[in-house]
Amino acid sequence: MAERILMSLPDVTQSEEDAVVAAIRSGWIVPLGPDVDAFEAELAARVGVGHGVALSSGTAALHLGLLTLGVKPGDVVVTSTMTFAATTNAVMYTGAEPFFVDADETSGNMDPALLRQALVQLRDERATVSAIVPVDLLGKTVDYTSILAIAEEFGVPVLSDAAESLGATHRGKAAGSFGRVSAVSFNGNKVMTTSGGGMLLTDDGELAQRVRYLATQARQPVAHYEHIDVGYNYRMSNLLAALGRAQLVRLDSMLARRREMRELYKSTFADVAGAEVFGGADDAEDNAWLTSILVDRDVAGWDVTDLSAALTADDIESRPLWKPMHRQPVFAKFRGVFNGASERLFARGLTLPSGSALTAEQRARVFDSIGRFLGAH
Ligand SMILES: *Cc1c(COP(=O)(O)O)cnc(C)c1O
């Protein structure tokens, strides 16, 4: 049997291997080092912000972003319910209470009207809302034009969770450049990887300095290890930064490969009644990290679970969209404003293999399998 096809695997070539070997030979086998500095400068330039701080994960970037915005125990952080758990976990680390906002059904992203409703409700309760954390779902940015205007009206800073959206844009401006601070991820399944890692991006130099300090155990600049804050060991290692720099050189070609997959899925499902590519009507600014389809069983006569079973039988991975946070046992006790959109997307959505490393044969296997399924239904 051929090997299993996964949704999104690392896309690593000889140039990444050479970069890591060169970093080892340079002797900088430590957190920090010249590749960390260069990677920060290169990614910040690519996104168009003043500062980048390379960290051990995107989750670490979210956590330190929240802390440096002043989020503290007892505060409220307003965030998307339609996301991966890392976003809410980072809020939990600060001791603040997450307050969920449901989605706009066409994009799955935070619905601006519901955000306003949430902020009005929390203002009436005299809650301390210390941050808004919208999430760019599957690589499509939230409507920052609306979200940032509402945030400003209520005087609340925005931390953008751009873990999935590196390479995407909103009205031509790069994901990772919105709000006071953004977090991106280089986990193994994202558009580019350092095997594990993340970066905090911001135009605020003081905030970036504070994050660097907290990420390296909060050492005071004296020889005898003086500490006045609780610190974290969250810095990226120099070897992984070398890998990241080599990935960044290839980012545009990797994004082009993902967009090809998106187009192939769009043509495959174009004439299939009751099925559509999620967010597919407006994806010029999307990075096409993952492509999902939405299926209406009453029209299609089949369900996402039927297609998923057929793919599994052919050793091809597929998964539902993120299960909304307010439906997760661990977070179900937290409040929010809900319109049912995230639950409908969870019920109707299926994410399909989307990685840039898929070979021509693997792509053919995926589309043969889907073609056979559609032919039989
Ligand atoms: C991947 C991801 C993260 C976390 O990034 P890590 O680098 O894996 O810690 C955070 N938020 C979202 C929406 C993600 O998809």
The ligand as an SDF file (V2000), in Angstrom:
LIG
                    3D

 15 15  0  0  0  0  0  0  0  0999 V2000
   -0.9180   26.6500   15.1140 C   0  0  0  0  0  0  0  0  0  0  0  0
   -1.7370   27.6470   15.8180 C   0  0  0  0  0  0  0  0  0  0  0  0
   -1.3010   28.2710   16.9950 C   0  0  0  0  0  0  0  0  0  0  0  0
   -0.1310   27.8140   17.7960 C   0  0  0  0  0  0  0  0  0  0  0  0
    1.0750   27.7920   17.1930 O   0  0  0  0  0  0  0  0  0  0  0  0
    2.2020   26.8080   17.7600 P   0  0  0  0  0  0  0  0  0  0  0  0
    3.4120   27.3040   17.0470 O   0  0  0  0  0  0  0  0  0  0  0  0
    1.8170   25.4150   17.3780 O   0  0  0  0  0  0  0  0  0  0  0  0
    2.2920   26.9970   19.2320 O   0  0  0  0  0  0  0  0  0  0  0  0
   -2.0520   29.3010   17.5380 C   0  0  0  0  0  0  0  0  0  0  0  0
   -3.2100   29.6850   16.9710 N   0  0  0  0  0  0  0  0  0  0  0  0
   -3.6840   29.0880   15.8680 C   0  0  0  0  0  0  0  0  0  0  0  0
   -4.9620   29.5970   15.2940 C   0  0  0  0  0  0  0  0  0  0  0  0
   -2.9860   28.0390   15.2580 C   0  0  0  0  0  0  0  0  0  0  0  0
   -3.4800   27.4270   14.1840 O   0  0  0  0  0  0  0  0  0  0  0  0
  1  2  1  0
  2  3  1  0
  2 14  2  0
  3  4  1  0
  3 10  2  0
  4  5  1  0
  5  6  1  0
  6  7  2  0
  6  8  1  0
  6  9  1  0
 10 11  1  0
 11 12  2  0
 12 13  1  0
 12 14  1  0
 14 15  1  0
M  END
$$$$
